[in-house]
Amino acid sequence: MRLAPKEVPSDAGFQIAPMIDVVFVIMLFFMVMAGAVKVEHELKTTLPGNAETAKETDMPDEVTIGVSESGQITINEDPVGQPQDRELEGLFNEMTKMAQAAKQSKTKLLITVQAEEAARYERVINVLDILAKADISNITFSVAEPE
């Protein structure tokens, strides 16, 4: 026995009723979930950190590091170390102190490397290496005025 094939209507058309049902179910889902959103509140807490200093640290607006023709390094015209010193420990110590003070006071440390025209490039690179070790990145350059 063979069953006769059912006739399929040639133009079933677009059924809008199931689409409306799906849209209402999705809308109901979002309406229910909107009420479940948690509201976040700010907690007033104090985290441990650096202790405040008794006196305020006075930060200069700009620190000038000079490189002379003889190799002498100066910070704001005060000599640091010896002209032959390659390690520049004095410069590193000063720059580290200034970087930490700037970090604590939440200010930017502005460094200008001012080299004389005849200063050796190697010496300027030594200064830049020390500034990189001290984690200082806000550096500008200038050429010293001829005296």
Order of alpha helices (4+ residues) and beta strands (2+ residues): alpha-beta-beta-beta-alpha-beta-alpha-beta
